[in-house]
Amino acid sequence: MAAGRADRDDPLRRAGRPAGPAHPRHPGPAGAGVVIEVLRAGALTTVQDQGRPGWAHLGVPRSGALDPAALRLANRLVGNPEHAAGLEITVTGCVLRLTRAVTVALTGAPADVRVEHPPRTGSTASGRVRRPGDVGRPLSLPAGAVLRIGPAHVGVRTWLAVSGGIAVEPVLGSRSTDTLSGLGPPPLRDGDRLPLGPPTGPPPVDLVIARPVPTDLRLVVRPGPRRDWFAPDAFDRLRRAAYTVGTDSNRVGARLAGAALPRAVAGELPSEGLVLGAVQVPPDGQPLVFLADHPTTGGYPVIGVVDDVTPLAQARPGTTVRFHGPQR
């Protein structure tokens, strides 16, 4: 990425898909007839699993669910292996129709859940049945059921697991959507059909306790490889100041606004490797924390590295972020 400095334009930019025929929508195994029909995709709903580690040397980031543990929990609730693919639903919710009887589970940001389906065999009910569901509990759905997931009450992202898992074709060992590079299946659109795999077994748990979504994040940060490119007090300033999450944050990174971090070296830095949690500082001095879909190289200096970026998965614009050292 050093040639032409494409990585300097905007570290959070999304790679555009080439012009031409429409991208094939979510192909699955040959002959797969059991699908999820997307009635309303919402603002951003993507297929995610535990990501594709081990390819950074070829310029491919890990990607995967922004909160891997939340997706693993959802998979456990429906009896899937922890690595099974599910959906990551951002802010606005979505509406899906299931063409076979399945068990589903949601974790992450709390949201209203509603189910509509025909009466079950032997039922005396007339018309379609409407009932609520809960985040953190498995929900059994008959074939033809419509699952309505509402907007997140707090936080940003909710994860959905379906028994059998989302069975789109893997790319480099993962079914995850990488929103920066375009690897994996494209983000969902209204009318998409997602193939499902066969159920694998009964769930080992039937309830998870929802973690509260914090409004004030405290993240552990360690010195980065280019700390010496900044003023002597810049790293201490990063750990003393309160920052807020910007509106242009996404799966690539969280842009923060607050105390600027002044540079001591004004020259150009050749592009070098980036890792999950790297705190990169563009010329405006405002830090940017890289998340799951981060580029693997970048040309702005990295002042620090955050130990665990998972809390940022639920950080809405305006959320306060504070950094501290590992000793705290």
N, C-alpha and C positions, 0 to 999 in steps of 0.2 A: 504493500500500500504506500510505500515511500514515494514511488514514482508518481509525479503529478500532484502529490499531496492531497489526494482525495479524502484522506482521513481528517484533514484539518477543517473541512467545510462545515460539517455538523456531525459530531460523534453520535447523535441520536437519530440520524436520518434513517428512513426505511428504504431498502433497496427496491426500486421499481421493477415490475416484471416486464420482460421484453414484449414489444408489440407483436401482434400476430394472432393466431387462433386462441380461443379461450383456453385457460389452463384446465386440464382434465380434473374434474372435481372429485377428489377423495376416492381414488380407486382402491378396491379391496381385493381379497382373494378371488380367483376365478370361480364363478358360480355362486358367490355369496348373495343370498337373497334376503337375509335378515338385516334390517337397517334401522337407523334413526333418521327420521325426516325432520329437517330444520324448517319450522314454520316461521320463526322470527329469530334471526341470528343475534340481534343486539349490537351494541357498539363495537365490541371486539370479543369474539369467542373463538378459541383456538384449541386444537388437539395438542395435548401435552402428556408426556410420561416423565421418567426420571432423567431424560436427556441423553446426549451422545458424547460422553467423556472420551478422552484419548485421541482427539483429532485436532487439538489446538496447533500442533506443529504443521498442519496443512491449512491453517487459517479457519478452522471450523470450531466455534465455541460450543460449550456444553448445551446451552439452551435448556429446555425442560421446564417443568412447573416452577413458578417463582417461589412457592412454598412447597418443596418436595414432600415434607412430612404430612402436610394437609392432604395431598393427593394419595399418599400411602394409606392414610387413615380411611379415606373414602373407599379405596380398593378393598381394604380389610372388611369394611362394613357390608360389602356385596359378595365377598368370597373370592375376589380376584387376587392373583399374584401382585405383589407390591409394585412391580415394574409395568403393570398394565396401563394402557393409555386411557385417559379420560378427557374431560373438557375443562378448560380454564375460562371462566365467564367473568367479564369485566364490567363492573358498575351497574349496567342497565338490565341485566337478566336476559333470558331467552325463552323461546317456546319450542318444544320438541314433540314429535309423535313417535311412539315405539311400535314397531310392527310385530313384535312377539312379546310374550310375557317375560318380564325382567324384574330384577331388583335394582334399585338405584339408591345412591346416597350422596349427600352434599356435605361438604365441610368448608371452612373458611368464613368469609364474611356472612353474617346473618341476613336472610332474605325471606320474604313470603314465598311459600311453595303451595301450589294448587294442582290438583289432578282431576281430569275429566275422563270418564271412560264409559263404555256401554255396561249395562247391568251384567253381573257375572251369571253364569249358568245356574239355574235354580233360584235366582233371586226374584223377589216379588216386586222389586223397584221398577218403575216405569220411567222412560226417558234416560238421559245420561246421568251418571252418578258424578257428583262433585264433592271432593273432600280435600282437607288440607294435609300438608306434610310438614316435616321438621328438618332443619339442618342438623346433622349429627346423628340421625337415625336412619336405618334402612327402610325403604319404602317399596312394597310389592305392587307391581303394575301389571294389569292384564294386557294382552295384545290389543292394539288400537288405542291405548291410552294417550292422552295429551298431557304433557308435563309443562306447567307454567312456572318459571322461576322469575320472581320479581326482582326489582332493583335492590342492591345492597343497602341495608339500613345504615351501616357504618362500614368503614373499610372500603376495599376496592374489588377484591376478587373472591369468587366462590368456585370450588372444584366439584365436578360431577363425575362419579364413577357409575358404570353400568355393568351388570353381571355379564361376563364374557369379554369386556373391554372393547374399545374402539379399534377396529382391525384394518385401518388404512395401511397401505404398503409402507414398510419402514425405509428410511434413508440413512445409511451409515449406522445401522443398528438401532435407530430410534424413530418413533412416529411423531416426534415433537415438531411443531411449527416454529421456525426461527424467523422472526419478523424482520430482522436486519438483512440477512442473506437471502431469504426466500426458500431455504431448504425445508423439506417436509411439506405437509399438506398446507394449502393456503388457508387463511382465516375463513371462518364459515360465512356463507351468504344464505339469504332466504332461498329455500328450494333445494338446498344441498341434501344429499343422502349419504349417511355414514354407515359402513358395514360394521357388524358386530361379530365378535368371536363367540365360540361356544362357552357356556358357563363351565366353571372349573370345580366348584364345590361349595359347601355351605359356608357362610361367614363365620370367622372365629370370634367376632364381637358383635354386639347389637346396639351399642350406644357409645358415643364419645362425648366428653365434656368440652364444650366450646371454650376456646381461649378468648378472653376479652380483647377487643381491638384497641390498642393504646392510642391516645391522642398526642403523646409526647414520647418520642423514641430516644433511647440512649444506646449508642452503638460503640463498640470497642474498635479503636483504630490504632494501627501500628505504623511506625515510620516507613515511608515508601522509598523506592530506589532513587528518586530525584528530590529528596528533601533538601539537598544542598543547592538546588536551583532557586530556592525561595529565601526571603529575608530571614534573619536568624530567629525572629519571634513568630514566624508564620505558622509553624506546626503547633506551637502553644496557643496561638490565636484560634486555630481550627478547633482545639479541644476546649477552649473557654467560651466561644461564641455559641449562640443559639441560631440555627438556620431553619428555614422553612422550605418545604417541598414545593417545587414550581409546577405550573400547569402543563408544561411541555415534557413532563416525565413520562416514561413508558417502560416496556419490557427491556429495552436496551440499557437504560440508566435513569437515575433520579437526579434531576437538576435541583440544586439547592441555592437559596438566596440568603445572604447575610454578610458578615464581615468578609471583605475581599482579602485574598491571600497574596501579598505583593511578591513579585519575582525579584531575585538578586541577579539572575543571569538573563539577559535580554536576547540572547542569540537563538538560533534555530536548533531544535533537537531532532536527530534522525528518528524515524519511526522505530518503535521497539515494542516488545511483547506486553500484553495487558492480561490481567487475571480478574476473575470474579471479585468484586469488592474494591477494585482499584479506585482511588480518589484522584481523578485527573482534574487539572486546573487550566482552563482555556485562558486567553489573554485578558478577559474581563475580571479574572481573579475569583470567580464564583465556582465552588467545587461541584463536581459531578461524580456520583458514585455509580459504577458500572454494575449492571444486573445480568440476568441469565443470557440475554441475547447480545451481549457486548461484543464489539469487534475484538479480534485477537491481537491487533497492533494499533498503535496510536502515536501521534507526534507531539502531544502536549505533555508536560512533566507530571509525574504521579507523586504527590506529596505523602500519601499514606495508603494503607490497605485496610478495609473493614473486615473484621473476623467473620461476622455473620450478617448477611444482607437480608435474610428472610423477613425481618419486621417491615422492611420497605415495601414488601408485596402488598400491604394493606394501607400504605401511607397515601392519603388523599392530598391534593394540593392544599397548602396551608398548614399541614402537619409540622409540628416542631421537631427538629432533629438536633441532638447534642452528641458530641463525641467525647470519649474519655479513654484513658490508657487501660491496659490489661490488668493493672494492679488494683483497680477500683472495685 
